[in-house]
């Protein structure tokens, strides 16, 4: 870790915090692609880079989403009733996603990430055109939805906000409450997914120093060190920007990330 790399990771954390508060995405959509490019500079083996990027991203999301969730709760942007319905499913999904990711070679995981993100972008674009919303499903189907959200989110290292926000908004939860609620769920998904990656990583070879399983501690500390202080600015922006603008920002951002990872 050089001074230049530390500065780069600190700057990444600051951007992650703002976008996490603004879009309720936990930061994984920026952290994973950035770490895919940065981690090889630290000497991590190429076949382990994507696994480390996903696991470290989830570890940063625990703090980032926690900070973002606190700010959204203060602003009244969290539907705690919906959170209770989703928690069982997203916990199971977090562990399941880490198990699947451990079975996939690193070079294919980048493409899996790109496909998931592109599908999320298309889903968000389609939701912009929907005027009438559906009601929330019953507890069973909400829990099943949580498993799917948790699995895909962990597989992409994104904490779930990019899945949870469209799901909740489609089912009648106003966009600001959907973003705030997704921040709470994102922290829970990230915790279960990270623990799964730590478990699987302890059985891997060629782990670098200062790592716990697939979590790379220097990157975690640098990114988290700045992101937890900047989420409040994003949360404030989310309270003022019109809903349709938030959706367009969200969807365009997903397309950009997907293209970047396809070309990697």
Secondary structure by P-SEA (a helix, b strand, c coil): ccaaaaaaaaaaaaaaaaaaaaccccaaaaaaaaaaaccccccccccaaaaaaaaaaaaaaaaaaaaaaaaaaaacccaaaaaaaaaaaaaaaaaaaaaaaaaccaaaaaaaaaaaaaaaaaaaaaaaacccccccccaaaaaaaaaaaaaaaaaaccccaaaaaaaaaaacccaaaaaaaaaaaaaaaaaaaaaaaaaaaaacccccccccccccaaaaaaaaacccccaaaaaaaaacccaaaaaaaaaaaaaaaaaaaaac
